[in-house]
Amino acid sequence: MASRGVSPQGKSSPAPYTMLIDAYGRVGMWSHALRLLDKMTLSNAIPNVITYNALISTLDRCGQTNQVLGILERMISQSIEPDAITYTALIKSCAKTASWETALGLMERAKGSSKSAVDTILCNTYTQVLAKAGQWERALSVLDMMNQRKIKPNRVTYANLMRAVSNPNNKQKQHDYDHHHDEQANQVSQDDDEYLGDYEPDDHQTTQQQTAEPSSSSSVSSSSSSHSRRSKMMGPNIYTYVNLIASCARSNKPDKAFEVFQAMEESGLKPNQVAYNALLSACGRAGTWQKALEVYGSMKRAGISPSAQAFTALISACARKQEWARAQELFKEMGRERVRPNAIVCTALIGAYSRAGRLDKALDVIRAMRAGKVTPTRVTYNLLISACVKNHEMDRALIVFDIMAAAQTHPDVVTYSSLMSGYAKRQEWRKALQIFEHMKEQKHQPNVVAYSALCSAYTAAKLWRKAEDLEQEMLDDGIQHSLISYTSLIGAYAYGGEWAKALQRLEAMQTLDMKPDVFTYNRVIRALRKAGESDKAMEIFSRMTEASVEPDAITYDSLAQDPFEFHDEPLAQRIPRGQFDADLSMIDALPHDDADGTYSIVVAAAEAGGDDDEDVEGTKASSTAYRI
């Protein structure tokens, strides 16, 4: 009979060493574990995959992640094939060093392994690393790989995917309505939502179980059955899919949302109203109104009654593509479906009208809301005020502001910023400053949007020194520049004749990790041409095209041999592209002495808006009439 710890072939069993390595790891003695591995060969004990797994786990537990990959290479050099537990432990260590590229290489290695090295737990660990790194596209591709390999994802898989898709580095949507839309899109089970938010993948109990009794084959089978039971127990339910669809919606990835929805159906789960609402939300955010209508049709065919949230998403999808007539028809459909409109869906309809420049209809909605005892929210008023400002209807914006005050709906920073932008367009910087000071008196902390709005007022008035002082105040408040605020400051220099300062600020953008856009380049080019620095202007134009920034009509007008004089750059936006009325009556509001300057902009807007040639010809006639 063989002595204890020695196999019948005369070789020592690796099991006692494996257990001791694991024990060293639990008390933090990782160096002893490494030395023990070296001593195994002297004792005629050959380490196996379980031994190496225990050592990798020990090093990871003790924070020695830099030595983990070396153990893998040593393992392979001894012709010991890593298994799923090996790669899981290795990738888990990558999470601590934020090295998703290393995890990617390990995952590729695992997929090419001759053993069945890829399982659900390995995929979960990998997606966890990708989620922390914000690599959401790669994380979602793991789901495709799992489907191809017939590896069943569980709730942890989907929780990690949601974290990956909801990348914290993504910029928050600037519009108040989108924020409320998010809240409506996530009406899911509170218990399930809390579970998904708090749950982390397990600490790989498989490794611990195998290292505790490495010589027992029964423990391995017991561990496998335990994992199988846990996978079934933690299988995704409908709200798991709903959360993932909602995450895809927030990241503006409707195609991925449809893939998850299809996977939910293929898993045998029947979509409910919440699931359809989440998918409609994805369509609404992306403006894919045709797909939204298809989903709505499927929803009705499934016998599921649409809710106000569903109509909000449908109308939002139409609004983003200026399909205001379809949005209006959907609003009427609500009545036919006996769905009472709430403030959010009414706000969506106002958004549809506003984006299309139909302010009269937008104002009708808010009047109807008040008459129908649907209380407009601050978001509703802010949206309408912003629409009036963008359409250069400042008087109407002030009327809406008065209605807002009469309704005892308190304004916020968004409200004040819109009003300041309106006064900037009217070149009334003192009134914009009064709004800014009043906002601070009301204990509203200005944000970068508010500072940008006031700076644009200084820009229009060519007050570059005031713009500089405002920048310093903003930085002193701990608020960093956005591209818009920085471009506005460059505009202040440009309109104030300080072309050297404008050029200097443009050069500094690289150190600030900012990429200039067409508006930034236009301001600098305009300042240089106005100062007679034509060569420098052409140099900036060349840099602009090399940076793949598409020039627009203002760029070419600024580079013309006889550049015309703008009152201010916002003038170029007084005729919104794509919102041209057939009679082109908006041109009547433009100053007569700017007819030559606005001509190319009006024609460009008409062409971009898809108007007929005769409308463009009418514009030319109007421009000629002004000159006469």
C-alpha positions as CSV (number, residue, x, y, z in Angstrom):
1,M,0.0,0.0,0.0
2,A,1.3,3.4,-0.8
3,S,2.2,5.8,2.0
4,R,0.0,8.8,2.7
5,G,0.6,11.6,0.2
6,V,2.3,9.4,-2.3
7,S,0.7,8.0,-5.4
8,P,1.0,4.4,-6.4
9,Q,3.5,5.4,-9.1
10,G,5.9,6.7,-6.5
11,K,5.2,10.3,-7.1
12,S,3.9,12.6,-4.3
13,S,0.4,13.9,-4.7
14,P,0.1,17.6,-5.3
15,A,-3.0,17.8,-3.1
16,P,-1.3,18.6,0.2
17,Y,0.8,21.3,-1.4
18,T,-2.2,22.8,-3.1
19,M,-4.1,23.0,0.2
20,L,-1.1,24.6,1.9
21,I,-0.7,27.1,-0.9
22,D,-4.3,28.0,-0.5
23,A,-3.8,28.3,3.3
24,Y,-0.9,30.7,2.8
25,G,-3.0,32.8,0.6
26,R,-5.7,33.2,3.3
27,V,-3.2,34.6,5.8
28,G,-1.4,36.8,3.3
29,M,1.8,34.7,3.1
30,W,2.1,34.8,-0.7
31,S,5.9,34.5,-0.8
32,H,5.7,31.2,1.2
33,A,3.2,30.0,-1.4
34,L,5.7,30.8,-4.2
35,R,8.6,29.0,-2.5
36,L,6.3,26.0,-1.8
37,L,5.7,25.7,-5.5
38,D,9.5,25.5,-6.1
39,K,9.9,22.8,-3.4
40,M,7.3,20.6,-5.0
41,T,9.7,19.4,-7.7
42,L,12.2,18.4,-5.0
43,S,9.6,16.3,-3.4
44,N,8.7,14.6,-6.6
45,A,5.3,16.3,-6.7
46,I,4.2,17.6,-10.0
47,P,1.8,20.6,-9.7
48,N,-1.4,20.3,-11.7
49,V,-3.9,22.9,-12.9
50,I,-5.6,23.0,-9.5
51,T,-2.3,23.8,-7.8
52,Y,-1.6,26.7,-10.2
53,N,-5.2,28.0,-9.8
54,A,-4.7,28.0,-6.0
55,L,-1.4,30.0,-6.5
56,I,-2.9,32.5,-8.9
57,S,-5.8,33.0,-6.5
58,T,-3.3,33.5,-3.6
59,L,-1.3,36.1,-5.5
60,D,-4.5,37.9,-6.5
61,R,-5.9,37.8,-3.0
62,C,-2.6,39.3,-1.6
63,G,-2.5,42.1,-4.2
64,Q,0.5,40.6,-6.2
65,T,-1.3,41.1,-9.5
66,N,2.0,41.9,-11.3
67,Q,3.2,38.3,-10.7
68,V,0.0,36.6,-11.9
69,L,0.8,36.5,-15.6
70,G,4.2,35.1,-14.9
71,I,2.6,32.1,-13.2
72,L,0.5,31.6,-16.4
73,E,3.6,31.4,-18.6
74,R,5.2,29.0,-16.1
75,M,2.1,26.9,-16.2
76,I,2.1,26.7,-20.0
77,S,5.8,26.0,-20.2
78,Q,5.1,22.9,-18.1
79,S,2.4,21.8,-20.7
80,I,-0.4,22.3,-18.1
81,E,-3.5,23.6,-19.9
82,P,-5.3,26.4,-18.1
83,D,-9.0,25.9,-17.5
84,A,-12.0,28.2,-17.0
85,I,-11.1,28.8,-13.3
86,T,-7.5,29.8,-14.3
87,Y,-8.7,32.4,-16.8
88,T,-11.4,33.6,-14.4
89,A,-8.8,34.2,-11.7
90,L,-6.4,35.9,-14.2
91,I,-9.1,38.2,-15.6
92,K,-10.3,39.0,-12.2
93,S,-6.9,40.3,-11.3
94,C,-7.1,42.6,-14.4
95,A,-10.1,44.3,-12.8
96,K,-7.9,45.5,-10.0
97,T,-5.3,47.0,-12.3
98,A,-7.9,48.4,-14.8
99,S,-6.1,46.5,-17.5
100,W,-8.9,45.6,-19.9
101,E,-6.5,45.2,-22.8
102,T,-4.8,42.4,-20.8
103,A,-8.2,40.9,-20.0
104,L,-9.0,41.0,-23.7
105,G,-5.8,39.0,-24.6
106,L,-6.6,36.4,-21.9
107,M,-10.1,36.0,-23.1
108,E,-8.9,35.4,-26.7
109,R,-6.5,32.9,-25.3
110,A,-9.3,31.2,-23.4
111,K,-11.5,31.0,-26.5
112,G,-8.7,29.2,-28.3
113,S,-8.0,26.7,-25.6
114,S,-8.5,23.0,-26.3
115,K,-10.4,22.7,-23.0
116,S,-13.8,24.1,-22.4
117,A,-12.2,27.1,-20.8
118,V,-15.1,29.5,-21.4
119,D,-18.1,29.3,-19.1
120,T,-20.7,31.7,-17.7
121,I,-18.6,32.7,-14.7
122,L,-15.6,33.5,-16.9
123,C,-17.8,35.6,-19.1
124,N,-19.2,37.4,-16.1
125,T,-15.8,38.3,-14.8
126,Y,-14.7,39.5,-18.2
127,T,-17.7,41.7,-18.7
128,Q,-17.1,43.1,-15.2
129,V,-13.7,44.3,-16.2
130,L,-15.0,45.8,-19.4
131,A,-17.8,47.5,-17.5
132,K,-15.4,49.2,-15.2
133,A,-13.3,50.4,-18.2
134,G,-16.4,51.7,-20.0
135,Q,-15.8,49.3,-23.0
136,W,-19.6,48.8,-23.5
137,E,-19.3,47.7,-27.2
138,R,-16.9,44.9,-26.3
139,A,-19.1,43.9,-23.4
140,L,-22.1,43.6,-25.6
141,S,-20.1,41.5,-28.0
142,V,-19.6,39.0,-25.2
143,L,-23.3,38.3,-25.2
144,D,-23.0,37.4,-28.9
145,M,-20.1,35.1,-28.2
146,M,-22.0,33.4,-25.4
147,N,-25.0,32.8,-27.7
148,Q,-22.7,31.3,-30.4
149,R,-21.1,29.0,-27.9
150,K,-24.5,28.1,-26.3
151,I,-23.3,29.5,-22.9
152,K,-26.4,30.7,-21.0
153,P,-26.1,34.1,-19.5
154,N,-27.5,34.7,-16.0
155,R,-28.5,37.8,-14.1
156,V,-25.0,38.7,-13.2
157,T,-24.1,38.8,-16.9
158,Y,-26.9,41.2,-17.7
159,A,-26.1,43.3,-14.6
160,N,-22.5,43.7,-15.8
161,L,-23.7,44.5,-19.3
162,M,-26.0,47.3,-17.9
163,R,-23.0,48.8,-16.0
164,A,-21.0,48.7,-19.2
165,V,-23.7,50.3,-21.4
166,S,-24.4,52.9,-18.7
167,N,-20.8,54.3,-18.9
168,P,-20.4,57.0,-16.3
169,N,-18.1,58.9,-18.7
170,N,-21.0,59.5,-21.0
171,K,-22.2,63.0,-21.0
172,Q,-25.5,63.7,-19.3
173,K,-28.2,64.8,-21.7
174,Q,-28.6,68.5,-21.6
175,H,-32.3,68.8,-22.0
176,D,-34.6,68.6,-19.0
177,Y,-37.1,66.6,-20.9
178,D,-34.7,63.8,-21.6
179,H,-34.0,63.6,-17.8
180,H,-37.7,63.1,-17.1
181,H,-37.9,60.7,-20.0
182,D,-35.2,58.6,-18.4
183,E,-37.2,58.4,-15.2
184,Q,-40.3,57.3,-17.1
185,A,-38.4,54.7,-19.1
186,N,-37.2,52.9,-16.0
187,Q,-40.4,51.9,-14.2
188,V,-39.3,48.4,-13.2
189,S,-39.5,46.3,-10.1
190,Q,-37.9,48.2,-7.2
191,D,-36.7,45.0,-5.6
192,D,-35.1,43.7,-8.8
193,D,-33.6,47.1,-9.5
194,E,-31.9,47.2,-6.1
195,Y,-30.7,43.7,-6.5
196,L,-29.1,44.4,-9.8
197,G,-27.5,47.6,-8.5
198,D,-25.9,46.0,-5.4
199,Y,-25.0,42.5,-6.7
200,E,-21.4,41.7,-7.6
201,P,-20.2,38.5,-9.1
202,D,-19.3,35.9,-6.5
203,D,-15.7,35.5,-5.2
204,H,-15.3,32.4,-7.3
205,Q,-16.3,29.8,-4.8
206,T,-15.4,27.2,-7.4
207,T,-11.7,27.9,-6.9
208,Q,-12.0,27.7,-3.2
209,Q,-14.0,24.5,-3.2
210,Q,-11.4,22.8,-5.6
211,T,-8.4,24.0,-3.6
212,A,-10.0,22.9,-0.3
213,E,-10.3,19.3,-1.5
214,P,-8.2,19.1,-4.6
215,S,-7.8,15.3,-4.6
216,S,-11.5,14.6,-4.5
217,S,-13.2,14.2,-7.8
218,S,-16.6,14.3,-6.1
219,S,-15.9,17.9,-5.0
220,V,-15.4,18.9,-8.6
221,S,-18.7,17.4,-9.7
222,S,-20.4,18.9,-6.7
223,S,-19.0,22.3,-7.6
224,S,-20.2,21.9,-11.2
225,S,-23.7,21.0,-10.1
226,S,-23.7,23.9,-7.7
227,H,-22.8,26.3,-10.5
228,S,-25.6,24.8,-12.6
229,R,-28.1,25.3,-9.8
230,R,-26.9,28.9,-9.3
231,S,-27.2,29.6,-13.0
232,K,-30.8,28.5,-13.0
233,M,-31.6,30.3,-9.9
234,M,-30.1,33.5,-11.2
235,G,-31.5,33.3,-14.7
236,P,-32.6,36.6,-16.2
237,N,-36.2,37.6,-15.7
238,I,-38.1,40.1,-17.8
239,Y,-37.0,43.0,-15.7
240,T,-33.3,42.0,-16.3
241,Y,-34.0,42.4,-20.0
242,V,-35.9,45.6,-19.5
243,N,-33.1,47.2,-17.5
244,L,-30.6,46.2,-20.3
245,I,-32.9,47.6,-23.0
246,A,-33.3,50.8,-21.0
247,S,-29.5,51.0,-20.7
248,C,-29.1,50.7,-24.5
249,A,-31.7,53.4,-24.8
250,R,-29.8,55.8,-22.6
251,S,-26.6,55.1,-24.7
252,N,-28.6,55.8,-27.9
253,K,-28.1,52.2,-29.2
254,P,-31.5,51.2,-30.5
255,D,-30.1,48.3,-32.6
256,K,-28.7,46.7,-29.4
257,A,-32.0,47.3,-27.7
258,F,-33.8,45.4,-30.4
259,E,-31.2,42.5,-30.1
260,V,-31.8,42.3,-26.4
261,F,-35.6,42.4,-26.9
262,Q,-35.3,39.6,-29.5
263,A,-33.2,37.5,-27.0
264,M,-35.8,38.0,-24.4
265,E,-38.5,36.6,-26.7
266,E,-36.3,33.7,-27.8
267,S,-35.7,32.8,-24.1
268,G,-39.5,32.2,-23.8
269,L,-40.3,35.4,-21.9
270,K,-43.3,37.2,-23.1
271,P,-42.8,41.0,-23.4
272,N,-45.1,43.0,-21.2
273,Q,-46.0,46.7,-21.3
274,V,-42.8,47.7,-19.4
275,A,-40.7,45.9,-21.9
276,Y,-42.4,47.5,-24.9
277,N,-42.1,50.9,-23.2
278,A,-38.4,50.4,-22.8
279,L,-38.0,49.5,-26.5
280,L,-40.1,52.5,-27.5
281,S,-37.9,54.6,-25.4
282,A,-34.8,53.5,-27.3
283,C,-36.6,54.4,-30.5
284,G,-37.7,57.7,-29.1
285,R,-34.2,58.7,-28.1
286,A,-32.7,57.8,-31.4
287,G,-35.5,59.4,-33.4
288,T,-36.2,56.2,-35.3
289,W,-39.9,56.9,-35.6
290,Q,-40.6,54.3,-38.3
291,K,-39.3,51.5,-36.0
292,A,-41.2,53.1,-33.1
293,L,-44.4,52.8,-35.1
294,E,-43.6,49.1,-35.9
295,V,-43.1,48.4,-32.2
296,Y,-46.4,50.1,-31.4
297,G,-48.1,47.9,-34.0
298,S,-46.6,44.8,-32.5
299,M,-47.6,45.9,-29.0
300,K,-51.2,46.3,-30.1
301,R,-51.3,43.0,-31.9
302,A,-50.0,41.4,-28.7
303,G,-53.1,42.7,-26.9
304,I,-51.1,45.1,-24.7
305,S,-52.7,48.5,-24.2
306,P,-50.4,51.4,-24.7
307,S,-49.7,53.8,-21.8
308,A,-48.9,57.5,-21.7
309,Q,-45.3,56.5,-21.5
310,A,-45.5,54.6,-24.8
311,F,-47.1,57.6,-26.5
312,T,-44.4,59.9,-25.0
313,A,-41.7,57.8,-26.6
314,L,-43.5,57.6,-29.9
315,I,-44.0,61.4,-30.0
316,S,-40.4,62.0,-29.0
317,A,-39.2,59.8,-31.9
318,C,-41.2,61.9,-34.3
319,A,-40.1,65.1,-32.7
320,R,-36.4,64.4,-33.2
321,K,-37.0,64.1,-36.9
322,Q,-39.4,67.1,-37.1
323,E,-42.3,64.8,-37.9
324,W,-44.7,67.1,-36.1
325,A,-47.8,66.1,-38.1
326,R,-47.2,62.4,-37.1
327,A,-46.6,63.5,-33.5
328,Q,-49.9,65.3,-33.6
329,E,-51.7,62.3,-35.0
330,L,-50.3,60.1,-32.3
331,F,-51.5,62.6,-29.7
332,K,-55.0,62.2,-31.2
333,E,-54.5,58.4,-31.1
334,M,-54.2,58.7,-27.3
335,G,-57.8,59.9,-27.1
336,R,-59.0,57.0,-29.3
337,E,-57.1,54.6,-26.9
338,R,-58.7,56.4,-23.9
339,V,-55.2,57.3,-22.5
340,R,-55.3,60.5,-20.6
341,P,-52.4,62.7,-21.5
342,N,-50.1,63.8,-18.7
343,A,-47.6,66.7,-18.4
344,I,-44.8,64.6,-19.8
345,V,-46.5,63.5,-23.0
346,C,-47.8,67.1,-23.5
347,T,-44.3,68.3,-23.1
348,A,-43.2,65.8,-25.8
349,L,-45.8,67.2,-28.2
350,I,-44.6,70.8,-27.4
351,G,-41.1,69.6,-28.3
352,A,-42.3,68.2,-31.6
353,Y,-43.9,71.5,-32.5
354,S,-41.0,73.5,-31.3
355,R,-38.4,71.6,-33.2
356,A,-40.4,72.2,-36.4
357,G,-40.7,75.9,-35.6
358,R,-44.5,75.7,-35.0
359,L,-44.6,77.9,-32.0
360,D,-48.3,78.8,-32.4
361,K,-49.2,75.1,-32.0
362,A,-46.8,74.7,-29.1
363,L,-48.4,77.6,-27.3
364,D,-51.8,76.1,-28.1
365,V,-50.8,73.0,-26.2
366,I,-49.8,74.8,-23.1
367,R,-53.0,76.7,-23.1
368,A,-54.9,73.5,-23.6
369,M,-53.0,71.9,-20.7
370,R,-54.1,74.7,-18.4
371,A,-57.7,74.5,-19.6
372,G,-57.7,70.7,-19.2
373,K,-56.2,70.8,-15.7
374,V,-53.0,69.2,-16.8
375,T,-50.4,71.2,-14.8
376,P,-47.4,72.2,-16.9
377,T,-44.1,71.4,-15.2
378,R,-40.9,73.5,-15.1
379,V,-39.6,71.3,-17.9
380,T,-42.6,72.2,-20.0
381,Y,-42.1,75.9,-19.6
382,N,-38.3,75.6,-20.1
383,L,-38.8,73.7,-23.3
384,L,-41.2,76.3,-24.7
385,I,-39.0,79.3,-23.6
386,S,-36.0,77.7,-25.2
387,A,-38.0,77.1,-28.4
388,C,-39.1,80.7,-28.6
389,V,-35.5,81.9,-28.1
390,K,-34.1,79.6,-30.8
391,N,-36.8,80.9,-33.2
392,H,-35.9,84.5,-32.2
393,E,-39.3,85.1,-30.6
394,M,-38.0,86.8,-27.4
395,D,-41.2,88.6,-26.8
396,R,-43.1,85.3,-26.7
397,A,-40.4,83.8,-24.5
398,L,-41.1,86.6,-22.0
399,I,-44.8,85.9,-22.2
400,V,-44.3,82.3,-21.4
401,F,-42.0,83.3,-18.5
402,D,-44.8,85.5,-17.1
403,I,-47.2,82.6,-17.4
404,M,-44.7,80.4,-15.6
405,A,-44.4,83.0,-12.8
406,A,-48.2,83.4,-12.5
407,A,-48.5,79.6,-12.2
408,Q,-46.0,79.8,-9.3
409,T,-43.6,77.5,-11.1
410,H,-40.2,78.6,-10.0
411,P,-37.6,79.1,-12.7
412,D,-34.2,77.3,-12.5
413,V,-30.8,77.7,-14.1
414,V,-32.1,76.3,-17.4
415,T,-34.9,79.0,-17.5
416,Y,-32.5,81.8,-16.8
417,S,-29.9,80.6,-19.3
418,S,-32.5,80.5,-22.1
419,L,-33.6,84.1,-21.3
420,M,-29.9,85.2,-21.3
421,S,-29.5,83.5,-24.7
422,G,-32.5,85.4,-26.0
423,Y,-31.1,88.7,-24.9
424,A,-27.8,87.8,-26.4
425,K,-29.4,87.4,-29.8
426,R,-31.0,90.8,-29.4
427,Q,-27.6,92.3,-28.4
428,E,-28.9,93.4,-25.1
429,W,-26.1,92.4,-22.8
430,R,-27.2,94.6,-19.9
431,K,-30.5,92.7,-19.6
432,A,-28.6,89.4,-19.9
433,L,-26.4,90.5,-17.0
434,Q,-29.5,91.5,-15.0
435,I,-30.9,88.0,-15.5
436,F,-27.5,86.5,-14.4
437,E,-27.4,88.6,-11.2
438,H,-31.0,87.9,-10.4
439,M,-30.4,84.2,-10.8
440,K,-27.6,84.3,-8.3
441,E,-29.7,86.3,-5.9
442,Q,-32.3,83.6,-6.1
443,K,-29.6,81.1,-4.8
444,H,-29.3,79.4,-8.2
445,Q,-25.6,78.4,-8.8
446,P,-24.7,79.2,-12.4
447,N,-23.4,76.3,-14.5
448,V,-21.3,76.3,-17.6
449,V,-24.4,76.8,-19.8
450,A,-25.4,79.9,-17.8
451,Y,-21.9,81.4,-18.1
452,S,-21.9,80.5,-21.9
453,A,-25.2,82.4,-22.3
454,L,-23.9,85.5,-20.7
455,C,-20.6,85.3,-22.5
456,S,-22.5,85.1,-25.8
457,A,-24.2,88.4,-24.9
458,Y,-20.8,90.0,-24.3
459,T,-19.6,88.5,-27.6
460,A,-22.4,90.1,-29.5
461,A,-21.6,93.4,-27.9
462,K,-17.8,93.0,-28.6
463,L,-17.0,93.3,-24.9
464,W,-14.1,90.9,-24.8
465,R,-12.7,92.3,-21.5
466,K,-16.0,91.5,-19.8
467,A,-15.9,88.1,-21.3
468,E,-12.4,87.5,-19.8
469,D,-13.6,88.7,-16.4
470,L,-16.6,86.3,-16.7
471,E,-14.3,83.4,-17.5
472,Q,-12.2,84.1,-14.4
473,E,-15.3,84.2,-12.3
474,M,-16.4,80.8,-13.8
475,L,-13.1,79.2,-13.1
476,D,-13.0,80.6,-9.6
477,D,-16.4,78.9,-9.0
478,G,-14.7,75.6,-10.0
479,I,-16.6,75.3,-13.3
480,Q,-14.5,74.2,-16.3
481,H,-15.0,75.3,-19.9
482,S,-17.2,73.4,-22.3
483,L,-16.6,73.6,-26.0
484,I,-19.5,76.1,-26.3
485,S,-18.3,78.4,-23.5
486,Y,-14.7,78.4,-24.9
487,T,-15.9,79.1,-28.4
488,S,-18.0,81.9,-27.1
489,L,-14.9,83.5,-25.5
490,I,-13.0,83.1,-28.8
491,G,-15.9,84.9,-30.4
492,A,-15.6,87.8,-28.0
493,Y,-12.0,88.3,-29.1
494,A,-12.9,87.9,-32.7
495,Y,-15.7,90.4,-32.7
496,G,-13.7,92.7,-30.5
497,G,-10.9,92.9,-33.1
498,E,-8.4,90.9,-30.9
499,W,-7.4,88.4,-33.5
500,A,-4.1,87.5,-31.8
501,K,-5.9,86.6,-28.6
502,A,-8.5,84.6,-30.6
503,L,-5.7,82.7,-32.3
504,Q,-3.8,82.1,-29.1
505,R,-7.0,80.6,-27.5
506,L,-7.4,78.4,-30.5
507,E,-3.8,77.1,-30.1
508,A,-4.4,76.4,-26.4
509,M,-7.4,74.1,-27.1
510,Q,-5.1,71.1,-27.6
511,T,-3.6,71.4,-24.1
512,L,-7.2,71.6,-22.8
513,D,-8.1,68.3,-24.6
514,M,-10.7,70.2,-26.6
515,K,-11.4,69.8,-30.4
516,P,-12.5,72.9,-32.2
517,D,-15.7,72.6,-34.2
518,V,-16.8,74.6,-37.3
519,F,-18.1,77.5,-35.1
520,T,-14.7,77.8,-33.3
521,Y,-12.8,77.9,-36.6
522,N,-15.3,80.3,-38.2
523,R,-14.8,82.9,-35.4
524,V,-11.0,82.8,-35.7
525,I,-11.1,82.9,-39.5
526,R,-13.5,85.8,-39.5
527,A,-11.2,87.7,-37.0
528,L,-8.2,87.1,-39.2
529,R,-9.9,88.2,-42.4
530,K,-11.3,91.3,-40.8
531,A,-7.8,92.2,-39.7
532,G,-6.3,91.6,-43.2
533,E,-4.4,88.5,-42.1
534,S,-5.5,86.5,-45.1
535,D,-2.6,84.1,-45.1
536,K,-3.2,83.2,-41.5
537,A,-6.9,82.8,-42.2
538,M,-6.1,80.3,-45.1
539,E,-3.7,78.5,-42.8
540,I,-6.4,78.0,-40.2
541,F,-8.8,76.9,-43.0
542,S,-6.2,74.3,-44.0
543,R,-5.9,73.0,-40.4
544,M,-9.7,72.9,-40.2
545,T,-10.0,70.6,-43.3
546,E,-7.1,68.5,-42.1
547,A,-9.0,68.0,-38.9
548,S,-12.0,66.7,-40.9
549,V,-14.1,69.6,-39.8
550,E,-16.6,70.4,-42.5
551,P,-16.7,74.1,-43.6
552,D,-20.1,75.7,-43.9
553,A,-21.5,78.8,-45.7
554,I,-20.1,81.1,-43.0
555,T,-16.6,79.7,-43.5
556,Y,-16.6,80.4,-47.2
557,D,-18.2,83.8,-46.8
558,S,-15.5,84.7,-44.3
559,L,-12.8,83.6,-46.7
560,A,-14.3,85.6,-49.6
561,Q,-12.2,88.4,-51.3
562,D,-14.6,91.1,-50.0
563,P,-15.9,89.7,-46.7
564,F,-19.1,91.2,-45.6
565,E,-19.7,92.4,-42.1
566,F,-21.9,90.3,-39.8
567,H,-23.6,92.1,-36.9
568,D,-22.8,89.0,-34.9
569,E,-22.5,85.3,-35.6
570,P,-25.9,84.3,-34.1
571,L,-27.4,86.3,-37.0
572,A,-26.4,83.4,-39.3
573,Q,-28.7,81.2,-37.2
574,R,-31.7,83.5,-37.4
575,I,-33.0,81.3,-40.2
576,P,-32.9,77.8,-38.9
577,R,-31.8,75.2,-41.4
578,G,-34.4,72.7,-42.2
579,Q,-37.2,74.8,-40.8
580,F,-37.9,77.0,-43.8
581,D,-41.5,78.0,-44.5
582,A,-42.6,78.0,-48.0
583,D,-43.1,81.8,-48.2
584,L,-39.7,82.4,-46.6
585,S,-41.3,85.2,-44.6
586,M,-38.5,85.0,-42.0
587,I,-36.2,87.0,-44.2
588,D,-38.3,90.1,-43.6
589,A,-37.0,90.2,-40.0
590,L,-33.4,90.6,-41.1
591,P,-31.7,94.1,-41.2
592,H,-31.7,95.6,-44.6
593,D,-28.0,96.5,-44.5
594,D,-27.2,92.8,-44.1
595,A,-28.9,91.7,-47.3
596,D,-25.7,90.8,-49.1
597,G,-24.3,89.1,-46.0
598,T,-27.4,87.0,-45.3
599,Y,-28.0,86.0,-48.9
600,S,-25.7,83.0,-49.0
601,I,-26.9,81.8,-45.6
602,V,-30.6,82.0,-46.6
603,V,-29.9,80.1,-49.8
604,A,-27.9,77.5,-47.9
605,A,-30.7,77.1,-45.4
606,A,-33.3,76.7,-48.1
607,E,-31.2,74.1,-49.9
608,A,-30.5,72.2,-46.6
609,G,-34.2,72.3,-45.8
610,G,-35.1,70.7,-49.1
611,D,-37.1,73.6,-50.5
612,D,-38.0,73.8,-54.1
613,D,-35.9,75.8,-56.5
614,E,-38.6,78.4,-56.9
615,D,-38.3,79.2,-53.2
616,V,-34.6,79.7,-53.5
617,E,-35.2,82.0,-56.4
618,G,-37.7,83.9,-54.3
619,T,-35.0,84.4,-51.7
620,K,-32.8,85.9,-54.4
621,A,-35.6,88.3,-55.3
622,S,-36.1,89.4,-51.7
623,S,-32.4,90.0,-51.3
624,T,-32.4,92.2,-54.4
625,A,-35.4,94.1,-53.2
626,Y,-33.5,95.0,-50.0
627,R,-30.6,96.4,-51.9
628,I,-33.0,98.6,-53.9
